[in-house]
């Protein structure tokens, strides 16, 4: 319940784009959750904040270790 404010519904198109992104970056071993969050952030002009090394040099990412 504490995190419900941060939850967002996604549509089928965003899920498909996320799966394609994950497949295109298979060598990075991305989780589906990371892929969805990254694509969601890109499409909504948000900064994707992560500590995952696979995202370190990508556009729109604020990398925090």
MILOLUM-115223 format. One line per field, with one value per residue: residue in three letters; x, y, z of N, C-alpha, C, O, CB in turn. Coordinates in Angstrom, 2 decimals, padded with zeros to 5 digits. Each point is the difference from the previous one (the first is absolute). Glycine has a CB too. Layout:
! residues N
res <- (ALA,...)
n_east <- (X,...)
n_north <- (Y,...)
n_up <- (Z,...)
ca_east <- (X,...)
ca_north <- (Y,...)
ca_up <- (Z,...)
c_east <- (X,...)
c_north <- (Y,...)
c_up <- (Z,...)
o_east <- (X,...)
o_north <- (Y,...)
o_up <- (Z,...)
cb_east <- (X,...)
cb_north <- (Y,...)
cb_up <- (Z,...)
//
This chain:
! residues 65
res <- (UNK,UNK,UNK,UNK,UNK,UNK,UNK,UNK,UNK,UNK,UNK,UNK,UNK,UNK,UNK,UNK,UNK,UNK,UNK,UNK,UNK,UNK,UNK,UNK,UNK,UNK,UNK,UNK,UNK,UNK,UNK,UNK,UNK,UNK,UNK,UNK,UNK,UNK,UNK,UNK,UNK,UNK,UNK,UNK,UNK,UNK,UNK,UNK,UNK,UNK,UNK,UNK,UNK,UNK,UNK,UNK,UNK,UNK,UNK,UNK,UNK,UNK,UNK,UNK,UNK)
n_east <- (000.81,002.94,-000.55,-003.22,001.89,001.46,-002.77,000.51,-002.54,002.55,-002.21,000.62,002.07,001.64,000.18,001.31,002.28,000.87,000.49,001.88,001.89,000.53,000.95,002.13,001.54,000.30,002.60,-001.89,-000.98,-002.69,-001.35,-002.06,000.85,002.09,-002.02,-002.19,002.00,001.09,-002.76,-001.12,002.36,-000.49,-002.95,000.51,002.70,001.15,003.03,-000.34,000.78,001.94,002.04,-000.48,003.44,-002.54,000.08,003.41,-001.03,-003.57,-000.19,-000.79,002.62,-000.26,002.56,-001.16,002.75)
n_north <- (-001.21,001.19,-000.27,001.23,002.52,-001.99,-001.30,001.22,-001.92,-000.91,000.50,-002.87,002.32,-000.49,-003.15,000.39,001.91,-002.18,-002.28,001.83,000.73,-003.03,-000.67,002.33,-001.22,-003.60,001.43,001.11,-003.16,002.47,-001.52,-000.15,002.28,001.33,000.04,001.63,002.21,000.69,000.45,001.89,002.00,000.25,000.91,002.38,001.80,-002.36,000.71,-003.32,000.86,-002.68,-000.41,-001.28,000.27,000.14,003.31,000.71,001.33,000.35,002.91,000.69,-000.71,002.12,-002.53,000.17,-002.11)
n_up <- (000.00,-000.59,-003.22,-000.33,-000.81,-002.13,-001.56,-003.01,-000.74,-001.78,-002.27,-000.61,-000.65,002.64,-000.50,-002.83,001.06,002.15,-002.09,-001.80,002.42,000.60,-002.91,-000.15,002.66,-000.68,001.21,002.54,000.86,-000.75,002.55,-002.39,002.18,-001.93,-002.42,001.53,000.99,-002.89,-001.36,002.33,-000.46,-003.11,000.29,002.24,-001.52,002.59,000.25,-000.71,003.37,-001.02,002.21,-003.26,-000.34,-002.03,000.48,-000.19,-002.61,000.21,-001.17,003.10,002.32,002.55,-000.34,003.26,000.19)
ca_east <- (-000.81,000.86,000.56,-001.07,000.13,001.01,-000.42,-000.62,-000.45,000.64,-000.81,000.61,001.06,001.19,000.52,000.64,001.25,000.91,000.49,000.92,001.20,000.70,000.56,001.08,001.11,000.06,001.31,000.00,-000.78,-000.94,-001.27,-001.16,-000.40,000.91,-000.29,-001.26,000.21,000.82,-000.81,-001.02,000.66,000.33,-001.21,-000.65,000.99,000.45,001.35,000.02,001.04,000.35,001.37,000.32,001.10,-000.44,-000.61,000.93,000.27,-001.16,-000.67,-001.12,000.23,000.85,000.61,000.40,000.47)
ca_north <- (001.21,001.17,000.28,000.11,001.30,-000.10,-000.99,000.53,-000.99,000.14,-000.58,-001.11,000.51,000.23,-001.31,-000.55,000.75,-000.42,-001.33,000.16,000.62,-001.05,-000.93,000.70,000.18,-001.29,-000.18,000.70,-000.81,000.90,-000.57,000.59,001.17,001.10,000.40,000.74,001.27,000.85,000.43,000.89,001.29,000.62,000.48,001.03,001.05,-000.07,-000.53,-001.35,-000.05,-001.38,-000.35,-001.14,000.32,-000.12,001.26,001.08,000.99,000.18,001.31,000.14,-000.79,000.54,-001.18,000.22,-001.25)
ca_up <- (000.00,000.07,-001.32,-001.00,-000.65,-001.05,-000.99,-001.21,-000.98,-001.30,-001.06,-000.73,-000.87,000.81,000.36,-001.20,-000.19,001.07,-000.33,-001.13,000.57,000.76,-000.97,-000.71,000.93,000.68,000.64,001.28,000.95,000.67,000.44,-000.69,000.79,-000.36,-001.38,000.01,000.68,-000.86,-001.14,000.55,000.28,-001.28,-000.67,000.82,000.22,001.39,000.19,000.57,001.02,000.26,000.33,-000.87,-000.92,-001.39,-000.41,000.37,-001.04,-000.87,000.04,000.91,001.22,001.08,000.62,001.38,000.61)
c_east <- (000.85,000.49,-001.05,000.06,000.95,-000.38,-000.69,-000.45,000.76,-000.89,000.80,001.15,001.30,000.64,000.73,001.33,001.05,000.59,000.99,001.32,000.83,000.67,001.18,001.25,000.21,001.31,000.08,-000.80,-000.95,-001.24,-001.14,-000.45,000.87,-000.30,-001.28,000.20,000.80,-000.81,-001.11,000.60,000.32,-001.24,-000.71,000.95,000.39,001.44,-000.13,001.18,000.26,001.45,000.47,001.04,-000.42,-000.57,000.95,000.15,-001.16,-000.60,-001.15,000.14,000.84,000.48,000.48,000.39,-000.16)
c_north <- (001.26,000.41,000.21,001.33,-000.06,-000.98,000.68,-001.17,000.23,-000.64,-001.07,000.47,000.25,-001.32,-000.64,000.70,-000.42,-001.38,000.04,000.61,-001.05,-001.00,000.62,000.18,-001.25,-000.19,000.67,-000.72,000.86,-000.76,000.67,001.26,001.21,000.50,000.83,001.38,000.97,000.54,000.95,001.38,000.74,000.62,001.11,001.12,000.13,-000.48,-001.36,-000.07,-001.45,-000.13,-001.18,000.42,-000.03,001.31,001.19,001.08,000.21,001.39,-000.03,-000.77,000.79,-001.23,000.36,-001.34,000.07)
c_up <- (000.00,-001.38,-001.08,-000.77,-001.19,-001.11,-001.17,-000.87,-001.29,-001.05,-000.74,-000.88,000.77,000.41,-001.17,-000.27,001.03,-000.28,-001.16,000.48,000.75,-000.94,-000.75,000.87,000.85,000.77,001.37,001.08,000.84,000.47,-000.77,000.75,-000.31,-001.40,-000.07,000.63,-000.87,-001.18,000.46,000.24,-001.30,-000.65,000.76,000.40,001.47,000.02,000.68,000.96,000.36,000.42,-000.82,-001.04,-001.47,-000.54,000.16,-001.07,-000.97,000.17,001.00,001.31,000.99,000.77,001.39,000.58,001.48)
o_east <- (-000.41,000.27,000.35,-000.37,-000.17,000.72,-000.76,000.67,000.34,-000.75,001.21,001.02,001.08,001.22,001.06,000.99,001.18,001.20,000.99,001.07,001.22,001.14,001.00,001.10,000.30,000.01,000.84,000.03,-000.02,-000.46,000.16,-000.46,-000.50,000.00,-000.04,-000.48,-000.31,000.04,-000.29,-000.60,-000.21,000.05,-000.78,-000.30,000.09,000.48,-000.70,001.16,-000.92,000.81,001.08,-000.23,000.58,-000.06,-000.38,-000.05,000.22,000.14,-000.71,-000.98,001.00,-000.76,000.79,-000.80,000.33)
o_north <- (001.03,001.18,000.25,000.05,000.74,-000.10,000.95,-001.03,001.14,-000.93,-000.16,-000.69,-000.33,-000.12,-000.59,-000.65,-000.10,-000.22,-000.73,-000.46,-000.05,-000.40,-000.67,000.16,000.08,-000.59,-000.38,000.39,-000.10,-000.93,001.11,000.95,001.12,001.21,001.02,001.00,001.19,001.20,000.98,001.02,001.21,001.13,000.75,000.79,001.10,-000.60,-000.14,000.09,-000.74,000.90,-000.53,000.91,000.72,000.20,001.14,001.18,000.42,000.63,-001.00,-000.24,000.62,-000.66,000.93,-000.93,-000.95)
o_up <- (-000.54,-000.23,-001.15,-001.17,-000.97,-000.99,000.17,-000.07,-000.33,000.29,000.21,-000.10,-000.49,000.03,000.18,-000.31,-000.32,000.21,-000.01,-000.40,-000.13,000.23,-000.23,-000.52,001.19,001.08,000.82,001.16,001.23,-000.67,-000.51,-000.62,-000.12,-000.25,-000.67,-000.53,-000.05,-000.28,-000.69,-000.36,-000.09,-000.49,-000.58,000.89,000.55,-000.97,001.00,-000.42,000.36,-000.21,000.23,-000.79,-000.81,-001.22,-000.29,000.34,-001.14,001.04,000.13,000.70,-000.38,000.70,000.16,000.03,000.70)
cb_east <- (-001.36,000.41,001.60,-001.05,-000.30,000.97,000.52,000.76,-002.64,003.06,-002.49,-003.22,-002.83,-002.21,-002.92,-003.25,-002.50,-002.51,-003.15,-003.03,-002.42,-002.79,-003.26,-002.83,-000.76,-001.50,000.18,000.23,001.92,001.29,000.79,-000.26,-000.29,001.77,001.19,-000.82,000.24,001.99,000.80,-000.59,001.19,001.81,000.54,-001.24,-001.01,-002.84,001.72,-002.23,000.25,-002.54,-001.42,-002.08,000.98,-000.42,-001.83,001.25,002.16,-000.60,001.34,-000.40,-001.15,-000.52,-000.10,-000.74,001.28)
cb_north <- (-002.29,-001.85,-001.58,-001.52,000.36,000.68,-002.68,003.12,-001.29,000.93,002.32,-000.47,001.38,002.28,000.32,000.08,002.04,001.59,-000.24,000.74,002.27,000.67,-000.40,001.02,002.39,-000.35,000.26,001.71,-001.54,002.84,-001.61,-003.24,-002.66,-002.16,-003.09,-003.16,-002.38,-002.51,-003.15,-002.98,-002.18,-002.77,-003.02,-002.54,000.10,000.14,002.48,-001.12,003.01,-001.62,001.40,-001.87,-001.66,-002.62,-002.08,-002.85,-001.04,-003.09,001.42,000.57,-002.76,002.92,-001.84,002.94,000.60)
cb_up <- (001.74,002.53,001.83,002.62,003.17,002.70,001.64,000.16,001.39,000.76,-000.44,000.12,-000.95,000.79,001.47,-000.64,-000.61,001.41,000.83,-001.17,000.32,001.64,-000.01,-000.83,-001.13,-002.85,-003.10,-002.42,-001.15,-000.74,002.83,-000.24,001.92,001.75,-000.16,000.66,002.26,000.96,-000.51,001.44,002.20,000.20,-000.38,-000.05,-002.53,001.80,-000.84,-001.67,000.55,-001.42,002.07,001.14,002.49,001.63,000.92,001.02,001.34,-000.92,-002.53,-002.69,-000.94,-000.51,-002.42,000.23,-002.53)
//
